[in-house]
């Protein structure tokens, strides 16, 4: 959250989300591939000019009308709810641990276990670092209940009996013992996250001074993200277009495929492996499946460029510094070309311009 992760908008490289619509923001991370570790490079600046606009494209040729001035915006559309804030905080603290209290119903715990029947280990009965929600009924009846009351660091036996209709015939109806170690409890928003927790774990990384301050900052950042997403989607959906050039759509698909190929190469796999595993006969089938999403991304680029031209918006060095809050951006410029970074900042400047003229009700 505090650390800047650039997101230049839909389809620049959405490996994980696979072009999941215009739902990125300057605070939201795209799934990116670090070129320095990949045998396949990714041309992040593909189809872009140095200033971040689509290269050699006059957006007015393809945008028939663009409704972006004086938009009526419902406040709840661009304001984070309490549930969204709590969900974000819960996700934020998943990597931290609680070790100084007993497990209660509803807790998420991290455990190691070794299952034995008649004193012998059986296939599929052991795991390390397993995340389990107590009360989820994920495991055999009685297993989760026996973890309640233990403190992280405890080692104990969990004794259960497999159901008579258990799918593994040799285990059906048999008593089993699971030698279990409770490693830690995942922080719970209501039970564990207080000012002391924030001070110890979150202040240095995220700048949170207290629980109240954390919720305030998270709300601001989530609301900013919702604002960004809402405005981009709104102006794209409410505009009219002529036929979108196929070469622009193919540029977006090329970049997506390059990203996937680079990601696969780091894992020792190939683009063909990925396509096969995802059920695509070949690259053309993949392109066909994601053509509409890529076309929507091009529309977003065209709309942003169209408004930038109309409002005489151009990215300056000061704009880039403001976007990154004055941080050292070399970590990004070592991977992404200026055109990509300028695209990211241009998207944000246009959204801010549209939002400034909107009426929030």
C-alpha angles and dihedrals in degrees: 000000000000091000112077117239113180122230115181096192137270119348101000084120117332102161098154097037094036099217094318096178130276095314103125129106138188088263095044118088122230116212100260136187119225105229094205090068099040129087088209116062124217120221098216091175094056111146094001131116121223092266091056098253123123105279118251092353127127102205091201088070091064104028111077095180135352122196106204108127124097096355117187107232126188109229093228089058092066103029124086115239125226090253091053091048093050092045091052092049092048090052090046094057098043091103093056126082139221116210105158105075141053123266116261132192110281095029122130110229136187114223144170117212142174117199122210134184117194087355094302128109115242132208115274093012100107136069142158126217093007116174112220131177109218109231095025093109089226093138134046115300110281097019098099094042090060092059092058111101096026123117125224109272093039120128116200144148121259111204119201141150122233114236116261089240094049111148094236102072098203090056099041112122094357127129115242137190121213114199099214136189121193107217102179147320120250109238114266117214094225100037107034113020109090134138091279091054091050092047092051101040112020111029099080096042101038107017095240113156099187142346090273092050091046092054091047094051094043090051091051093049096044090047090051089051092048090048091052094048095044095050094046092049092044097052092044094049096044096048128088126227143192117226111312113235112252093220090063091051091048090052089059092047091047090054093047091051092046089054093050092047092050091049091049092048091057088056093048093253135110138237088250089057090054095048092048093048091049092050100252117141092212144330092285091058089052092050091050092050093052100034095104093049091048090048090053089053091054089050089054091051091049093048093049091048091046093054092042089056093046093048096037092239116169128170114246131186088255090055090053092048091049091050090054092040091239093301123147102269097189089105086066101035089054088064107023126052121236090255091062094046091047089050089055093049093044091055089053095047091052093048090050090050093051093045092050089060095043125105111229113205 
